[in-house]
Amino acid sequence: MRILLATDAWSPQINGVVRTYQRLQAELKRMGIELAVLGPENFRCVPCPSYPDIGLALPDLKRCTDLIEAAGPDAIHIATEGPVGWMARRYCTRRKLPFTSSFHTRFADYVSARWPVPEAWVYAFQKRFHARSAGVMVATHSLAADLSARGFQRLMPWTRGVDTDLFRPRAKRLFGDDPVFLYVGRVAVEKNIEAFLQLDLPGVKVVVGDGPQLADLQARYGDVIYTGVREGDDLADCYASGDVFVFPSLTDTFGMVMLEAMASGVPVAAFPAIGPKDLVTAGVSGVLSRDLGAAARAALGLDRAAVREAALAFTWQAAAKLFLSNIDSARANARGRDAPAGRGVELARPRSV
């Protein structure tokens, strides 16, 4: 079986969407299934506004058609609502081909953090994009509930996994023996990192990652350790050197970095928002509170072995099987062999594989 993934996020970009599909691609390959990628590298690109290192594909419908037909996919999955995603969507709708999609990013929050654009406009744009999808995969139940209330339909649960061999407890203290409060991820305004950096906490604050807000934060919070981008074992060593992982974001739809921290035995401190309240078991793998500083201090006392154990439930094998199950169910529904899926995630259950 060959599945075509249409995505505006792909290597060399480093973010949760890219890492999700790269790991899914590897897991599907072990199952004898090819995930072919139609990405921005297949088109001429221009710099993305406010993210000049990210290339946005220039629309080229003929090239898109040629590439899809050359791949000869058995199924098409659209990961993003960018130019590549819209081209693939147009190809499918013109040919009346069913496709699945994913809701990865709450763009309304990202856009409103930069420009005076009404949130409702952005959600309307995303809802229109996904309205033709035979199944919209979402990472958490709280996100599904939020989107269902906004009128999104045919929602399907699709969780993520974590590499527990790479991300594991290690005898590392890269940042000293004082308590280490750690953030890993893109350094951008929508991540709400200042809510972390402004906290009065004992010990050391560490930011791992890069992004458009990095220079500004370095200038204003000079007592923080900034490591830049870390990957592989270097990244795993950073996680293992932390005592608490602080996740200040209010806009993420999942938060893979929380799973990576938990797999490393590092408890999470976060707001009770979409993502954290689905992944973190309060008092076991982390602490959720509207007072982020109180959560971070309380998380210092949690059992790191229990934190690690909580992460072991998230496997990439299970995530890959659920992804395939969703595609199978969505395609069957689109062919009319099943009753049409209704509004809300509870009405769009995947089949077993």
C-alpha positions in Angstrom: 0.0 0.0 0.0 1.2 3.5 -0.8 -0.1 6.6 1.0 0.6 10.1 -0.3 1.3 12.7 2.4 0.7 16.2 1.3 2.4 18.6 3.7 3.7 22.1 3.9 5.9 21.1 6.8 8.8 18.9 6.0 12.6 18.6 6.5 14.7 20.7 7.0 12.0 22.3 9.1 12.2 21.1 12.8 8.8 21.0 14.5 6.3 18.6 15.9 4.4 18.1 12.6 7.6 17.2 10.8 8.8 14.9 13.5 5.4 13.2 13.7 5.3 12.3 10.1 8.9 11.3 9.9 8.4 8.8 12.7 5.1 7.7 11.2 6.9 7.1 7.9 9.5 4.9 9.5 6.9 2.9 11.5 4.7 2.4 8.4 7.8 1.2 6.4 8.3 -1.6 9.0 4.7 -2.6 8.3 5.3 -2.8 4.6 3.5 0.5 3.8 5.1 3.4 1.9 4.4 7.0 2.9 5.4 9.1 -0.1 5.8 12.8 0.6 4.5 15.7 -1.5 6.2 18.6 0.2 7.4 22.2 -0.4 10.7 20.9 -1.8 8.7 19.7 -4.8 7.8 23.3 -5.8 9.3 26.8 -6.1 9.1 28.5 -2.7 9.0 32.0 -1.1 9.9 32.8 2.5 7.0 32.5 5.0 6.1 35.8 6.7 7.6 36.0 10.2 9.3 32.6 9.5 11.8 33.4 6.7 13.6 30.0 7.1 10.4 28.2 6.2 9.6 28.0 2.5 6.0 28.4 1.2 5.3 26.6 -2.0 4.1 28.7 -5.0 0.9 27.1 -6.4 1.5 25.0 -9.5 -1.5 22.8 -10.0 -0.1 21.0 -13.1 3.1 20.0 -11.3 1.0 18.9 -8.3 -1.2 16.8 -10.5 1.8 15.2 -12.3 3.5 14.4 -9.0 0.4 12.8 -7.4 -0.4 10.7 -10.5 3.3 9.6 -10.8 3.2 8.4 -7.1 0.0 6.4 -7.8 -1.2 6.4 -4.2 -3.8 4.2 -2.8 -4.8 6.9 -0.3 -4.1 10.6 0.2 -3.6 12.3 3.5 -3.3 16.1 3.8 -1.4 17.3 6.9 -1.5 21.0 6.6 -3.7 23.9 5.3 -0.9 25.6 3.4 -0.3 25.9 -0.4 0.7 22.2 -0.8 -2.4 21.1 1.2 -4.7 23.3 -0.8 -3.3 22.0 -4.1 -3.7 18.4 -3.0 -7.2 19.2 -1.8 -8.2 20.7 -5.1 -6.8 17.6 -7.0 -8.9 15.3 -4.8 -12.1 17.3 -5.0 -12.0 17.8 -8.7 -11.6 14.1 -9.2 -14.1 13.2 -6.4 -11.4 11.2 -4.6 -11.7 10.8 -0.8 -8.9 12.1 1.4 -8.2 12.4 5.0 -6.6 15.3 6.8 -5.2 16.4 10.2 -5.8 19.4 12.4 -2.3 20.1 13.8 -2.2 23.8 14.3 -4.5 26.4 15.9 -3.6 29.1 13.4 -6.1 31.5 14.9 -3.9 31.8 18.0 -0.7 32.1 15.9 -2.2 34.8 13.6 -3.8 36.8 16.4 -0.4 36.9 18.2 1.0 38.8 15.2 -1.7 40.6 13.3 -5.2 42.0 14.2 -7.1 39.3 12.4 -10.3 38.0 14.0 -10.0 34.5 15.4 -13.4 33.5 13.8 -12.0 34.3 10.3 -9.1 31.9 10.7 -11.3 29.1 12.1 -13.7 29.6 9.2 -10.8 29.3 6.8 -9.7 26.0 8.5 -13.2 24.7 8.7 -13.7 25.2 5.0 -10.5 23.4 4.2 -11.4 20.3 6.3 -15.1 20.3 5.2 -14.3 18.1 2.2 -12.2 15.7 4.2 -13.5 12.1 4.7 -12.0 12.2 8.2 -10.1 14.8 10.2 -7.6 13.4 12.5 -7.0 15.2 15.9 -4.5 14.4 18.6 -6.6 14.8 21.8 -10.1 14.5 23.0 -10.1 18.1 24.3 -9.1 19.4 20.9 -11.8 17.3 19.3 -14.4 18.7 21.7 -13.2 22.3 20.9 -13.4 21.8 17.2 -16.7 20.0 17.3 -18.2 23.0 19.1 -16.9 25.2 16.3 -18.7 23.1 13.7 -15.9 20.8 12.5 -17.2 17.3 11.4 -16.0 13.8 10.9 -13.3 14.1 13.6 -11.1 11.0 14.3 -8.8 10.4 17.3 -5.1 10.0 16.4 -2.6 10.1 19.2 1.2 10.2 19.0 4.1 8.1 20.2 7.4 8.7 21.8 10.8 7.1 21.2 11.4 5.7 24.7 14.8 4.2 23.6 16.2 7.7 22.8 14.4 9.7 25.4 15.1 7.9 28.7 16.6 8.8 32.1 20.4 9.4 31.8 23.1 10.2 34.3 23.5 13.7 32.9 23.6 17.1 34.5 24.6 19.4 31.6 23.3 22.5 33.4 24.6 22.1 37.0 23.3 20.6 40.2 20.8 23.3 41.0 17.2 22.6 40.0 16.9 22.9 36.2 13.6 24.1 34.7 13.6 23.3 31.1 11.7 24.4 27.9 12.2 22.7 24.6 10.6 23.8 21.3 10.3 26.6 18.8 11.1 30.0 20.3 8.2 32.1 19.0 5.6 34.4 20.5 2.7 31.9 20.3 4.6 29.5 22.6 4.1 32.0 25.5 7.7 31.4 26.6 7.8 34.6 28.6 5.3 33.2 31.0 8.0 30.7 31.9 11.0 33.1 31.9 9.2 35.6 34.1 8.7 33.0 36.9 10.6 33.3 40.2 12.0 29.8 40.5 15.0 28.4 42.4 17.9 27.2 40.2 18.4 27.5 36.5 16.1 28.2 33.5 17.1 26.5 30.2 15.6 27.1 26.7 16.4 24.5 24.0 15.5 25.5 20.5 15.5 28.4 18.0 13.0 30.7 16.4 12.1 34.3 15.5 11.8 35.4 19.2 15.2 34.0 20.3 17.3 37.2 20.0 14.6 39.3 21.8 14.4 36.9 24.7 18.2 36.6 24.9 18.4 40.4 25.2 15.8 40.7 27.9 16.4 37.5 29.9 20.2 37.3 30.1 20.3 34.9 33.1 18.7 32.1 31.1 20.8 29.4 29.4 20.0 29.2 25.6 21.4 26.1 23.9 20.0 26.6 20.4 18.7 23.6 18.4 19.6 20.2 19.7 18.8 16.8 18.1 19.3 13.1 18.7 21.4 12.2 21.8 22.3 15.8 22.4 18.6 16.7 22.7 18.0 13.6 24.9 20.8 14.6 27.2 19.2 18.1 27.6 15.9 16.5 28.6 17.6 14.1 31.1 19.4 17.0 32.7 16.2 18.8 33.6 14.3 18.5 36.9 11.0 20.0 35.6 9.8 20.5 32.0 7.9 23.8 31.8 5.3 23.9 29.0 3.8 27.4 29.0 2.0 27.1 25.6 -1.7 27.8 25.4 -2.0 27.2 21.7 -0.5 23.7 21.0 -2.8 20.9 19.9 -0.7 18.1 21.4 2.8 18.9 22.6 5.2 16.0 21.7 7.9 17.6 23.8 5.9 16.8 26.9 6.0 13.1 26.1 9.8 13.3 25.4 10.3 14.9 28.7 8.1 12.4 30.5 10.0 9.5 28.8 13.2 11.0 30.2 11.7 10.9 33.7 11.2 14.7 33.8 7.8 15.8 35.2 5.8 18.5 33.4 4.5 21.8 34.7 1.8 23.4 32.5 -1.4 25.3 32.3 -4.6 23.2 32.2 -5.0 23.7 28.4 -5.6 21.6 25.3 -2.6 19.2 25.1 -1.4 19.1 28.7 -4.7 18.1 30.2 -4.8 15.1 27.8 -1.2 14.0 28.3 -0.3 14.8 31.9 -1.7 12.8 34.8 -2.0 15.3 37.5 0.2 14.5 40.5 1.9 11.6 38.7 3.6 12.8 35.5 3.2 16.5 36.2 1.3 19.3 37.7 -1.3 21.5 35.9 -2.3 24.9 37.3 -3.2 28.4 36.2 -0.3 29.4 38.5 2.6 28.1 36.4 5.2 28.9 39.0 3.3 26.9 41.7 3.0 24.0 39.2 6.8 24.1 38.5 7.7 24.1 42.2 5.3 21.3 43.0 6.5 19.1 40.1 10.0 19.0 41.7 8.7 16.5 44.2 7.2 14.0 41.8 8.6 10.4 41.4 10.7 10.4 38.2 10.2 6.6 37.7 6.4 7.1 37.7 6.8 9.9 35.2 8.7 7.7 32.9 6.1 4.9 33.3 3.3 7.2 32.3 5.1 7.9 28.9 5.4 4.2 28.1 1.8 4.0 27.1 2.4 6.1 24.0 4.0 4.0 21.3 4.5 4.8 17.6 3.4 1.3 16.6 0.0 2.0 18.1 -0.1 5.5 16.6 0.7 4.1 13.1 -2.1 1.4 13.4 -4.6 4.0 14.5 -3.6 6.2 11.5 -4.2 3.3 9.1 -7.5 2.4 10.8 -8.7 6.0 10.4 -7.8 6.0 6.7 -9.7 2.7 6.2 -12.7 3.9 8.1 -12.8 7.3 6.3 -12.5 5.7 2.9 -15.3 3.2 3.7 -17.6 6.0 4.9 -16.8 8.0 1.8 -17.8 5.0 -0.4 -21.1 4.8 1.5 -20.4 1.3 2.9 -20.8 2.6 6.4 -23.3 5.1 7.9 -22.0 8.7 7.3 -20.0 10.0 10.2 -21.8 12.7 12.1 -20.6 15.7 14.0 -18.1 15.1 16.7 -15.3 12.7 17.4 -17.5 10.2 19.3 -19.3 9.4 16.0 -16.2 8.7 14.0 -14.5 5.7 15.6 -11.7 4.0 13.7 -11.9 0.3 12.9 -9.4 -2.2 14.4 -6.5 -3.2 12.2 
